[in-house]
Amino acid sequence: MPPSPNITRALFCALPFEASPLIKAFELKKSDDKEGFTTFIGNNSALVVTGMGGIAASAATNFTMGRFPEVNTIYNIGICGARSEYKIGQLILPTKIIIEEPVSQYYPENLIGGELIRGTLGSFSAPVRAEIDSIDFYDMEGGFIFREGTRYLPPSRIILLKIVSDNLTQLPASKEFITSLIEAKFSELQEIIELQESSLFKMVNSLNKNEIVFLNELSLKMRLTKTQQRQLLSAAQELKVRGGDLRSLEAIKIPNFTDTNLRELWLYDALQILQRV
Amino acid sequence: MTPSRFYRESNFSQIFVERKARDYPLTQLVLRRFPKAHVVEIDRYQEVFNRSRQSWRDTKSAQKIILAEKTEPFLYPASDVIQGSQFGALFYTTPILNCLYDCDYCFLQGKFNSAHAVIFVNDDAFFKDALRQLEAGPFTLCPSYETDLLAFQSIVPWWQKWIKFGRANPKLTVELRTKSGVTSPFSVLEPASNIILSWSISPDDVSKEYEKGTPNHRSRIRAACHALEQGWNVRICFDPILAITGWQQIYGNFISEINSVLPLSKLFDIWVGTFRMNKEHLARIKSQRDDSDILFYPFETSNSVAHYRASLREEINDFFTERLKDAIPEEKLILW
């Protein structure tokens, strides 16, 4: 499997003609990876075409989160059926999700408000052709993507955005019509995605790659045990948040050889420096 | 330019209501207070509040209300981290979980999975349980331990309810701690000798940086003065004291200011406490946020509590004792 680029956003669509407007607008390229699900990547995003149904959606979510472990936000974008009071083309943000089988319910952690229609989304194993009490919107994937996504990310980072394509009684919509629905809502979808990602809390003082390499090199030179390495990393992280400089560790002389006593003495000195306030 | 159709969700724009809680008067009161909120019915509050892998910080950015019915226990014995456990039976109770304010040092970030405010609406059950406990003898109760009831007063009148309950039950001592600067809720009530209104105060250097959303110390002190003038028992809490750079000057100036505007000799007492937190709560907070230096201090740990090293604690306590000893009798200065 080729190394994954820095993918932080996963987009899931059930159908290729739901995905096509997003692939075009986000300038995504089809991945060469032959394993798993059809995936398009680019601009920190991976768009995965899951196929229809809960099993496919669950599998695609797990596959993608394993393939791109740096993903920190998941979107499920696609069409849904709706009760008769909702209009074709309306953009939906579910506030409750019910999965038909096995019966379970979930509550999205929505951070975005505005011109969005809210209600309960039911995710079913087959298309629903009649209204069900207490369910406003109907699809076959959203609940499963949410459920599986919460194995990896907080609920606040899994967003279901659905566009009403029918009121359950009509014949299935054409591919072109579905594509046109997504296209028509693209600017709104993009606005929501940008707002969502700017609303999330970000860690700002995590140790960067260079700092981790520096600490790992020190650990290796000093042959620190796993526990000692954790102590060093933890103290280094604390120093960084307090605004200190890890390079202060360079002031401690590294002995030519290491035995347990020297190692412990070195670590003691290192922790003294890192824990200075 | 077209105005944006979307925005970051504001606090309390969504309210979850437990099915069994929907008919309580307090539920109806809160729902009337937020007529535009999206109301979502749930089976149990834990479905939203306790679910795993939540981001406390994300949920704090769009805090929601959960209206729920509390089940037993209603009273919890106080832990060693709470001052006052030396004064006999001390319990806390939790009519609300979580707070309107966003203090960096707040243990609730590490205790709960989400920042949403759970408001329990079965007030009678709380009071019945407190009465049952009173049969075993007098005790002190802290209903604001996991929240700030006075700050919530405009949303739900739990603060006022505890005052009324306390007044009707003189064997009970009620301590209501707050960082709020509002005065109207207690201005309209008669003081009672068994109720202590307690303000946590910090210098502006601390509150601006580490107590987001709180009123400045002048508002809090004004409120405390007002309560004193009305005849309430008033406690001032310098808690938590943070060992930030220049703490001696910052807190020294602060004590001088307090001494000049607040008649300290008239206070019920003063509590002084340095930063401390259950070590597991602290570890959990540090795994979720790395934007606050005070949480990343090299603390010592004893009895599962992370705290400043003993010599620093002693230095801070001596500093406060020295500066307050002429203003208030020694027995009224309580140190942690």
Chai-1 contact restraints between the chains, C-beta under 6 A:
chainA,res_idxA,chainB,res_idxB,connection_type,confidence,min_distance_angstrom,max_distance_angstrom,comment,restraint_id
A,T95,B,H38,contact,1.0,0.0,6.0,A-B,restraint_1
A,T95,B,V40,contact,1.0,0.0,6.0,A-B,restraint_2
A,K96,B,V40,contact,1.0,0.0,6.0,A-B,restraint_3
A,Y107,B,V48,contact,1.0,0.0,6.0,A-B,restraint_4
A,L111,B,E9,contact,1.0,0.0,6.0,A-B,restraint_5
A,L111,B,A62,contact,1.0,0.0,6.0,A-B,restraint_6
A,I112,B,F6,contact,1.0,0.0,6.0,A-B,restraint_7
A,G113,B,Y7,contact,1.0,0.0,6.0,A-B,restraint_8
A,G113,B,E9,contact,1.0,0.0,6.0,A-B,restraint_9
A,G113,B,S13,contact,1.0,0.0,6.0,A-B,restraint_10
A,G114,B,R5,contact,1.0,0.0,6.0,A-B,restraint_11
A,G114,B,F6,contact,1.0,0.0,6.0,A-B,restraint_12
A,G114,B,Y7,contact,1.0,0.0,6.0,A-B,restraint_13
A,E115,B,R5,contact,1.0,0.0,6.0,A-B,restraint_14
A,R118,B,H38,contact,1.0,0.0,6.0,A-B,restraint_15
A,P154,B,R53,contact,1.0,0.0,6.0,A-B,restraint_16
A,P154,B,Q54,contact,1.0,0.0,6.0,A-B,restraint_17
A,P154,B,S55,contact,1.0,0.0,6.0,A-B,restraint_18
A,P154,B,D58,contact,1.0,0.0,6.0,A-B,restraint_19
A,S156,B,S55,contact,1.0,0.0,6.0,A-B,restraint_20
A,S156,B,D58,contact,1.0,0.0,6.0,A-B,restraint_21
A,E191,B,F6,contact,1.0,0.0,6.0,A-B,restraint_22
A,I192,B,F6,contact,1.0,0.0,6.0,A-B,restraint_23
A,L195,B,F6,contact,1.0,0.0,6.0,A-B,restraint_24
A,S199,B,R8,contact,1.0,0.0,6.0,A-B,restraint_25
A,S199,B,S61,contact,1.0,0.0,6.0,A-B,restraint_26
A,L200,B,D58,contact,1.0,0.0,6.0,A-B,restraint_27
A,F201,B,R57,contact,1.0,0.0,6.0,A-B,restraint_28
A,F201,B,D58,contact,1.0,0.0,6.0,A-B,restraint_29
A,M203,B,D290,contact,1.0,0.0,6.0,A-B,restraint_30
A,V204,B,D291,contact,1.0,0.0,6.0,A-B,restraint_31
A,N205,B,D290,contact,1.0,0.0,6.0,A-B,restraint_32
A,E238,B,F296,contact,1.0,0.0,6.0,A-B,restraint_33
A,V241,B,D290,contact,1.0,0.0,6.0,A-B,restraint_34
A,V241,B,D293,contact,1.0,0.0,6.0,A-B,restraint_35
A,V241,B,F296,contact,1.0,0.0,6.0,A-B,restraint_36
A,R242,B,D293,contact,1.0,0.0,6.0,A-B,restraint_37
A,R242,B,F296,contact,1.0,0.0,6.0,A-B,restraint_38
A,Q275,B,P298,contact,1.0,0.0,6.0,A-B,restraint_39
